[in-house]
Amino acid sequence: MVSDGSSVAVRYILRGIHTGTFMGISGSGNEVERHAVAIFTVIEGKVTEGHIVSDSGGLLEQLTN
């Protein structure tokens, strides 16, 4: 996590096992990771705006392999 003025950026990884239908793909039992970055604007201690960018292509590849 880094911040600069009113902007805060967080890089994170979600991990799990694909057990049920997700994105129209039946559960595969594969272990998967989804890498993402979230950027927030914080004004007076409150998040006023947020954007998330994640590796959906990488996740899709893990679900189908």
C-alpha positions in Angstrom: 0.0 0.0 0.0 1.3 3.5 -0.9 -0.3 6.9 -0.6 0.4 10.3 -2.0 -1.8 13.1 -0.8 -5.4 12.0 -1.3 -4.6 8.9 -3.4 -4.0 5.4 -2.0 -2.9 2.4 -4.1 -3.1 -1.2 -2.9 -1.8 -4.2 -4.8 -3.3 -7.5 -3.7 -3.8 -11.2 -4.7 -7.0 -13.2 -4.2 -6.4 -17.0 -4.0 -8.9 -19.8 -4.0 -10.0 -23.1 -5.5 -12.4 -23.1 -8.4 -15.2 -25.3 -7.0 -18.4 -23.8 -8.6 -19.5 -22.1 -11.8 -17.7 -18.8 -12.2 -17.7 -16.6 -15.3 -19.8 -19.3 -17.0 -17.1 -22.0 -16.4 -18.0 -25.1 -14.3 -15.8 -25.8 -11.3 -12.4 -27.4 -12.2 -10.9 -27.9 -8.8 -7.9 -25.7 -10.0 -6.1 -23.5 -7.5 -6.3 -19.9 -8.9 -5.0 -16.5 -8.2 -6.2 -13.1 -9.3 -3.8 -10.2 -9.1 -5.2 -6.7 -8.8 -4.5 -3.1 -8.0 -7.0 -0.7 -6.4 -6.6 3.0 -6.4 -8.7 5.1 -4.0 -9.3 8.8 -3.5 -9.7 9.6 0.2 -11.1 12.9 1.3 -11.5 13.8 5.0 -11.0 10.1 6.0 -13.6 8.8 3.5 -13.2 6.9 0.3 -14.8 9.2 -2.4 -13.7 7.3 -5.5 -12.2 3.9 -6.3 -10.9 2.0 -9.3 -9.8 -1.6 -9.5 -7.7 -3.2 -12.3 -7.3 -6.9 -12.2 -5.9 -9.7 -14.4 -9.1 -11.2 -15.7 -7.3 -12.9 -18.6 -4.9 -14.6 -16.2 -7.7 -15.8 -14.1 -9.6 -17.1 -17.1 -6.5 -19.0 -18.2 -6.2 -20.7 -14.8 -9.9 -21.7 -14.8 -9.7 -23.4 -18.2 -6.3 -25.2 -17.8 
